[in-house]
């Protein structure tokens, strides 16, 4: 059961990270505009806007943000596994 909850937690974090790009664009949050660039993806803005349409750029950036959210969530799961190991009863 613990493993299932950890997987769901990491997947939910990735989904929230990816969806934040689309919600930020729709709600006009600062730093979430297709032509102005996105937070955390400035290193690839020249490539993105030269090679792809706006829809493709949003998809690529959403995948990056999903990874940005999933990696800390996965690190948290691993740290919690070390701090609170599963105790198995001896039969």
Beta strands, then each sheet from edge to edge (+ up, - down):
strand 1: 32-33
strand 2: 37-38
sheet 1: 1+ 2-
end
